[in-house]
Amino acid sequence: MSTTSAFSELINGDQPVLVDFFAEWCGPCKTMAPILRDFAGEKSGKVRVIKVDIDKNPGVAGQYQIQGVPTLILFKAGKPVWRQSGVVPLSYLHQAVDKVI
C-alpha cells in the first residue's frame, strides 16, 4: 500500500483528523510537539492527531503543498477544513478546531 493511499484512509474516517506536517530538523516543530500532545489528550475521542514527516512522506507533503513546517491541517471526511503554518498556542488550536468540528 502506498503512503498516499494509507494517508487517504486515515483522513477519510468518521472522526476529524488534525495532521501535523513536520520535519525532524525543524526547531518550531519541536516546540509544537508538546502542544499537540496536550491537544490530543484533551480532544481524545473527538479529534485524531497524527504526525507526518515531510522528509519521509514527500508525496503527501506535495499533495497538500506543504512549503513550511510545522503546518497543521484539519481534515473532516477527507477534506481540509482548516490550515495553519507555524507554532500556535494550545488555546488558539482549541478555538480554531472547535469552530469546524
RODO-2510 file (C-alpha; in nm, 4 decimals, decimal comma):
residues 101
     n   res          X          Y          Z
     1     m     0,0000     0,0000     0,0000
     2     s     0,1369     0,3425    -0,0864
     3     t     0,1887     0,6114     0,1730
     4     t    -0,0581     0,8353    -0,0110
     5     s    -0,3384     0,5762    -0,0032
     6     a    -0,2675     0,4963     0,3627
     7     f    -0,2911     0,8688     0,4382
     8     s    -0,6210     0,8922     0,2476
     9     e    -0,7629     0,6113     0,4591
    10     l    -0,6584     0,7912     0,7792
    11     i    -0,8221     1,1233     0,6881
    12     n    -1,1412     0,9726     0,5462
    13     g    -1,2666     0,8263     0,8727
    14     d    -1,5675     0,9414     1,0726
    15     q    -1,3523     1,1364     1,3159
    16     p    -1,1840     1,4682     1,2221
    17     v    -0,8063     1,4326     1,1868
    18     l    -0,5528     1,7034     1,2708
    19     v    -0,2335     1,6417     1,0750
    20     d     0,0959     1,7911     1,1879
    21     f     0,3294     1,8125     0,8891
    22     f     0,6745     1,8372     1,0463
    23     a     1,0454     1,7642     0,9988
    24     e     1,2978     1,6229     1,2457
    25     w     1,5367     1,9142     1,1808
    26     c     1,2701     2,1809     1,2457
    27     g     1,3053     2,3757     1,5724
    28     p     0,9495     2,5176     1,5745
    29     c     0,8188     2,1629     1,5146
    30     k     0,9839     2,0547     1,8394
    31     t     0,8095     2,3468     2,0142
    32     m     0,4750     2,2382     1,8665
    33     a     0,5089     1,8708     1,9724
    34     p     0,4087     1,9072     2,3423
    35     i     0,1223     2,1425     2,2464
    36     l    -0,0116     1,8763     2,0108
    37     r     0,0301     1,6042     2,2753
    38     d    -0,1793     1,8105     2,5184
    39     f    -0,4363     1,8857     2,2483
    40     a    -0,4617     1,5169     2,1524
    41     g    -0,5188     1,4242     2,5166
    42     e    -0,7869     1,6878     2,5657
    43     k    -0,9649     1,6019     2,2380
    44     s    -0,9349     1,2241     2,2759
    45     g    -1,2333     1,0597     2,1099
    46     k    -1,3236     1,3805     1,9236
    47     v    -1,0214     1,4570     1,7051
    48     r    -0,7411     1,2259     1,5990
    49     v    -0,3939     1,3817     1,5827
    50     i    -0,1294     1,2359     1,3530
    51     k     0,2201     1,3481     1,2574
    52     v     0,3572     1,3303     0,9027
    53     d     0,7314     1,3723     0,8494
    54     i     0,7643     1,5651     0,5219
    55     d     1,1088     1,4197     0,4525
    56     k     0,9808     1,0610     0,4808
    57     n     0,6491     1,1332     0,3032
    58     p     0,7246     1,3806     0,0223
    59     g     0,4280     1,2630    -0,1864
    60     v     0,1742     1,3518     0,0820
    61     a     0,3536     1,6797     0,1609
    62     g     0,3500     1,7707    -0,2084
    63     q    -0,0155     1,6778    -0,2474
    64     y    -0,1090     1,9369     0,0177
    65     q     0,1519     2,1923    -0,0958
    66     i     0,3379     2,1986     0,2344
    67     q     0,6000     2,4711     0,1970
    68     g     0,6864     2,5373     0,5602
    69     v     0,6838     2,3347     0,8780
    70     p     0,5127     2,2954     1,1069
    71     t     0,1915     2,3105     0,9057
    72     l    -0,1292     2,1868     1,0660
    73     i    -0,4255     2,0788     0,8545
    74     l    -0,7569     1,9636     0,9974
    75     f    -0,9397     1,7139     0,7785
    76     k    -1,3084     1,6360     0,8110
    77     a    -1,4435     1,3500     0,5962
    78     g    -1,1212     1,3635     0,3933
    79     k    -1,1431     1,7344     0,3116
    80     p    -0,9136     2,0039     0,4549
    81     v    -1,1307     2,2428     0,6606
    82     w    -0,8615     2,4401     0,8452
    83     r    -0,4935     2,5076     0,7871
    84     q    -0,2258     2,6948     0,9824
    85     s     0,1503     2,7200     0,9472
    86     g     0,3844     2,7908     1,2352
    87     v     0,3627     2,7326     1,6084
    88     v     0,0207     2,8025     1,7596
    89     p    -0,0717     2,8147     2,1289
    90     l    -0,2955     2,5439     2,2711
    91     s    -0,5833     2,7863     2,3334
    92     y    -0,5766     2,9041     1,9699
    93     l    -0,5695     2,5446     1,8475
    94     h    -0,8799     2,4631     2,0546
    95     q    -1,0649     2,7726     1,9265
    96     a    -0,9812     2,7075     1,5613
    97     v    -1,0653     2,3366     1,5691
    98     d    -1,3830     2,3796     1,7748
    99     k    -1,5197     2,6160     1,5061
   100     v    -1,5070     2,3495     1,2380
   101     i    -1,5759     2,0169     1,4110
***
